[in-house]
Amino acid sequence: MTELETSLARLHERWRRLGAQLADPAFIGGPQYQKTLRDHARLGRLMEPWERRMKALEDISGAEALLADPEMKADAEVEIRGKRAEAESILADITEAIASGAGGGGRDCILEIRAGTGGDEASLFAGDLVRMYTLWTGRRGLRMLPMSVSPGEKGGVKEAIYQVTGSTADGLGAYSLLRWESGGHRVQRVPATEAQGRIHTSAATVAVLPEAEEAEIEIRTDDLKIDTFRAGGAGGQHVNKTESAIRITHLPSGVVVACQEERSQLANREKAMKWLRARLFEAEKERLRATRAAERKEQVGSGDRSDRIRTYNFPQNRISDHRIERTAYNLDHYIEGECDDLLAAMNEAEKARVLAEWDGEF
């Protein structure tokens, strides 16, 4: 048994113990019930396929016992080959789930894009990123739904928040598609307003937050401060007469979210709560990552959003991802939303890193 399989077997025992707790009537409704429920559901994303693999291995053992029977040998060999292929496929899927980031790859997500240093050019670049992601997600069959968009003074956006929903034809969720985009994005190009033809450098930041289920993040009504206000920007008479926009403050954490893109106050509230839940879920993930890193006495995969992850050099048609030291000279394709090859490279690099460092936590 490999080290990975040993860790999965230990995790399976833990999952079974959690299930036994949840089945105890005396435990239901207790102080640890919600946390245990979340942990059991989270581990189930690995353990349910692991149990299917265990069943396939049992079937192999049963078929191997028939190999000594000349009349059953041919059928047994066919059964063994099929079950071995099934077991290997399931283990590959489990490995992919571990590497894809705590089983959250199938989730919808919240995409936050903000202009950084560089003034108007940074806003224009942030707008270019919005367009790039819109083209990419649309090509892959996803939808980008605006939650809050603040335009730049000379074009582009100062800040744009989107909910990204759906799944691709090959089964990727929105978070799986976009998760590597979090971080600092730097652009080098000659702005349209530059009379001397000098190259300027500006930046934007991107955050990709997996949406959380209500069972994963418990938000008390008493912890929320909810304000309504009139939406700004284009919208005609509705904007001026109706307080449909929503601002929600989570008092314990200080996290503030606002949504004004929908005409209905109820719809804006629902979107804002999704955004809040995603922000709190991400904060908890970061806390757990930091705790585990401290226990190992080194920082592994901190996901610090202040890090520069990518440079877009327009004069050289060059795009460089600094995390995996990958450079390509087809920026014109990327900016039109053709980003799949970089996604594949990031996935492979992360899979190798995570599996090398996996400590059995999920």
C-alpha positions in Angstrom: 0.0 0.0 0.0 1.4 3.4 -1.0 1.7 6.3 1.5 -1.2 8.0 -0.2 -3.4 4.9 0.2 -2.4 4.6 3.9 -3.4 8.2 4.5 -6.7 7.6 2.8 -7.4 4.4 4.9 -6.8 6.4 8.1 -9.1 9.1 6.8 -11.7 6.5 6.1 -11.7 5.4 9.7 -12.1 9.0 10.8 -15.0 9.4 8.4 -16.7 6.3 9.8 -16.3 7.6 13.3 -17.9 10.9 12.4 -20.8 9.1 10.7 -21.4 7.1 13.9 -21.5 10.3 15.9 -24.0 11.8 13.5 -26.2 8.7 13.8 -26.4 9.0 17.6 -29.7 10.7 18.6 -28.0 12.2 21.7 -25.4 14.0 19.5 -27.9 15.6 17.2 -28.4 19.3 18.0 -25.4 19.4 20.3 -22.6 22.0 20.3 -20.4 20.0 17.9 -23.2 18.8 15.6 -22.9 21.4 12.8 -19.1 21.2 12.7 -19.2 17.4 12.6 -21.8 17.5 9.9 -19.6 19.8 7.8 -16.5 17.6 8.4 -18.3 14.5 7.4 -19.7 16.0 4.2 -16.3 17.4 3.3 -14.5 14.0 3.8 -17.3 12.2 2.0 -16.1 13.7 -1.3 -13.1 11.5 -0.9 -14.4 8.6 1.1 -17.4 7.8 -1.1 -15.2 7.0 -4.1 -12.7 5.4 -1.7 -15.4 2.9 -0.7 -16.2 2.1 -4.3 -12.5 1.4 -4.8 -12.4 -0.9 -1.8 -15.4 -2.8 -3.3 -13.6 -3.1 -6.6 -10.5 -4.5 -4.8 -12.7 -7.0 -2.9 -14.2 -8.1 -6.3 -10.7 -8.7 -7.6 -9.9 -10.9 -4.6 -13.0 -12.9 -5.2 -12.3 -13.3 -8.9 -8.7 -14.4 -8.2 -10.0 -17.3 -6.2 -11.6 -18.6 -9.4 -8.5 -18.6 -11.5 -7.7 -22.2 -10.4 -11.0 -23.4 -12.0 -10.4 -24.0 -15.7 -14.0 -23.4 -16.6 -14.1 -20.1 -14.7 -10.6 -18.8 -15.5 -11.4 -16.9 -18.6 -14.3 -15.0 -17.1 -12.3 -14.4 -13.9 -9.4 -12.8 -15.9 -11.9 -10.5 -17.7 -13.4 -9.5 -14.3 -10.0 -8.9 -12.8 -8.8 -6.7 -15.7 -12.0 -4.6 -15.5 -12.0 -4.2 -11.7 -8.3 -3.2 -11.7 -9.0 -0.6 -14.3 -11.9 0.7 -12.2 -9.8 0.8 -9.1 -7.0 2.7 -10.8 -9.5 5.2 -12.3 -11.1 5.8 -8.9 -7.7 6.4 -7.3 -6.8 8.8 -10.0 -10.0 10.7 -9.4 -9.3 10.9 -5.7 -5.8 12.1 -6.4 -7.3 14.8 -8.6 -9.8 15.8 -5.9 -7.0 16.2 -3.4 -4.9 18.3 -5.7 -7.8 20.4 -6.8 -8.1 22.1 -3.5 -10.2 20.5 -0.7 -12.8 19.2 -3.0 -14.1 22.7 -3.8 -13.4 22.5 -7.5 -17.0 21.9 -8.5 -18.3 25.0 -6.8 -19.5 28.3 -8.2 -17.3 31.2 -7.2 -17.1 34.9 -6.6 -14.6 36.7 -8.9 -13.3 40.1 -7.6 -11.2 42.3 -9.9 -9.7 45.6 -8.6 -7.5 48.2 -10.2 -4.2 48.6 -8.4 -1.3 51.0 -8.9 -1.2 52.9 -12.1 -4.1 55.3 -12.1 -6.4 55.3 -15.1 -4.2 52.7 -16.9 -4.8 50.3 -14.0 -8.5 50.7 -14.4 -8.3 50.1 -18.1 -6.2 47.0 -17.4 -8.8 45.8 -14.8 -11.4 46.2 -17.5 -9.3 44.2 -19.9 -9.2 41.4 -17.3 -13.0 41.5 -17.0 -13.3 41.1 -20.7 -10.8 38.3 -20.8 -12.5 36.3 -18.1 -15.9 37.0 -19.7 -14.7 35.5 -23.0 -13.0 32.6 -21.3 -15.8 31.6 -19.0 -18.4 32.1 -21.8 -16.3 29.9 -24.2 -16.3 27.2 -21.5 -20.0 27.3 -20.9 -20.1 29.3 -17.6 -21.9 32.5 -16.8 -20.5 35.7 -15.2 -23.2 37.6 -13.3 -22.4 41.1 -12.1 -22.8 41.8 -8.4 -21.1 45.2 -8.1 -19.3 47.1 -10.8 -17.6 50.5 -10.3 -16.4 52.0 -13.6 -13.1 53.9 -14.0 -13.1 57.6 -14.8 -11.6 57.1 -18.3 -12.9 53.6 -19.0 -12.3 50.1 -17.5 -13.3 49.4 -13.9 -12.1 50.4 -10.5 -13.7 47.3 -9.0 -15.8 44.6 -10.5 -17.4 41.7 -8.5 -19.0 38.8 -10.4 -20.7 35.6 -9.5 -19.5 32.8 -11.8 -21.8 29.9 -12.2 -22.2 26.6 -14.1 -19.9 23.9 -15.2 -17.8 23.2 -18.4 -18.5 20.4 -20.9 -15.7 18.3 -19.2 -17.2 18.8 -15.7 -15.1 21.7 -14.3 -16.9 24.0 -11.9 -16.4 27.8 -12.0 -13.9 27.6 -9.1 -11.8 24.9 -10.8 -11.6 27.0 -13.9 -10.6 30.3 -12.2 -8.9 29.3 -9.0 -5.3 30.0 -10.2 -6.2 33.6 -11.2 -6.0 34.9 -7.5 -3.2 37.3 -7.0 -1.5 40.4 -8.5 -1.5 40.9 -12.2 1.0 43.3 -13.8 0.7 44.9 -17.2 3.5 46.5 -19.3 2.3 48.5 -22.3 2.1 51.9 -23.9 -1.2 53.6 -22.7 -3.4 55.2 -25.3 -2.8 58.5 -23.6 1.0 58.3 -23.7 2.3 60.8 -26.3 6.0 59.8 -26.1 5.4 56.1 -26.6 6.8 55.1 -23.3 5.9 51.8 -21.7 4.1 52.1 -18.4 3.6 49.4 -15.7 0.4 49.1 -13.8 -1.4 46.4 -11.9 -4.7 44.9 -10.9 -5.6 42.3 -8.2 -7.9 39.3 -8.7 -9.5 37.2 -6.0 -11.4 34.0 -6.7 -13.6 32.8 -3.8 -15.4 29.5 -3.8 -19.0 29.8 -2.8 -19.9 28.1 0.5 -22.9 26.1 1.3 -25.1 27.3 4.2 -24.2 24.2 6.2 -20.5 25.0 5.8 -20.6 28.6 7.1 -23.1 29.4 9.9 -24.0 33.1 9.9 -26.1 34.4 12.8 -28.7 37.0 12.0 -27.7 38.9 15.1 -24.2 39.2 13.6 -25.4 41.1 10.5 -25.9 44.8 10.0 -28.0 45.3 6.8 -28.4 48.7 5.1 -30.4 49.6 2.0 -29.6 52.4 -0.3 -30.3 53.7 -3.8 -28.3 52.1 -6.6 -25.9 54.3 -8.5 -25.0 54.4 -12.1 -27.2 53.7 -15.1 -30.7 52.5 -14.5 -33.2 55.1 -15.2 -36.1 56.0 -12.8 -35.7 52.8 -10.9 -32.2 53.9 -9.7 -33.5 57.2 -8.3 -36.7 56.1 -6.6 -36.1 52.6 -5.1 -33.7 51.6 -2.3 -33.0 48.2 -3.8 -29.2 48.1 -3.2 -28.0 46.1 -0.2 -25.0 46.5 2.0 -24.3 43.8 4.6 -21.7 44.1 7.4 -20.6 41.0 9.3 -20.0 42.5 12.7 -17.6 39.8 14.2 -15.2 39.9 11.2 -15.8 43.4 9.9 -16.4 42.0 6.3 -18.6 44.3 4.3 -20.3 43.3 1.0 -22.7 45.3 -1.2 -24.8 44.4 -4.2 -26.8 46.8 -6.4 -26.9 45.1 -9.8 -30.4 43.6 -9.5 -33.7 45.6 -9.6 -35.0 43.6 -6.7 -33.9 44.2 -3.1 -34.4 40.5 -2.4 -32.3 39.4 -5.3 -29.5 41.8 -4.2 -29.7 40.5 -0.7 -29.4 36.9 -1.9 -26.3 37.7 -4.0 -24.7 39.7 -1.2 -25.2 36.8 1.2 -23.5 34.4 -1.3 -20.6 36.9 -1.5 -20.4 37.2 2.3 -20.5 33.4 2.8 -17.7 33.0 0.2 -15.5 35.7 1.9 -16.0 34.0 5.3 -15.4 30.6 3.8 -12.1 31.8 2.2 -11.0 33.4 5.5 -11.5 30.1 7.3 -9.6 28.2 4.6 -6.7 30.7 5.0 -6.8 30.3 8.8 -6.6 26.5 8.5 -3.8 26.8 5.9 -1.8 29.1 8.2 -2.3 26.8 11.2 -1.1 23.7 9.3 1.9 25.6 7.9 2.9 26.8 11.3 2.6 23.2 12.6 5.0 22.1 9.8 7.2 25.1 10.6 7.1 26.4 7.1 4.7 28.2 4.9 3.3 26.0 2.1 1.0 27.5 -0.5 0.0 30.6 1.4 -2.0 32.0 -1.5 -0.9 35.6 -0.6 -2.9 37.8 -2.9 -0.3 40.6 -2.7 2.1 38.4 -4.6 2.6 39.2 -8.3 1.6 36.0 -10.1 1.6 37.1 -13.7 3.0 39.7 -16.1 1.3 40.8 -19.4 3.9 42.5 -21.7 2.1 43.8 -24.7 5.1 45.2 -26.7 6.6 41.7 -26.7 3.3 39.8 -26.9 4.5 38.0 -23.8 2.7 36.5 -20.8 4.6 35.1 -17.9 3.3 33.2 -14.9 5.9 33.6 -12.1 4.6 30.8 -9.9 5.6 28.1 -12.4 8.2 30.1 -14.3 6.2 29.7 -17.5 6.5 32.2 -20.4 4.7 32.2 -23.7 4.6 34.7 -26.6 0.9 34.5 -27.4 -0.5 37.2 -25.1 -2.9 38.2 -27.9 -4.6 34.8 -27.6 -4.9 35.0 -23.8 -6.4 38.5 -23.8 -9.1 37.0 -26.1 -9.9 34.4 -23.4 -7.9 31.5 -24.7 -6.4 30.6 -21.4 -6.8 26.8 -21.2 -3.1 25.8 -21.7 -2.0 27.9 -18.7 -4.8 26.3 -16.7 -3.5 22.9 -17.6 0.1 23.8 -16.7 -1.0 25.2 -13.3 -3.1 22.1 -12.5 -0.2 19.8 -13.2 2.3 21.8 -11.2 -0.1 22.1 -8.2 -1.0 18.4 -8.4 2.7 17.4 -8.1 3.2 19.9 -5.2 0.1 19.0 -3.2 0.6 15.2 -3.5 4.2 15.6 -2.4 3.2 17.6 0.7 -0.2 16.1 1.5 -0.5 15.4 5.2 -3.8 13.5 5.2 -5.9 16.6 5.8 -8.8 17.4 3.5 
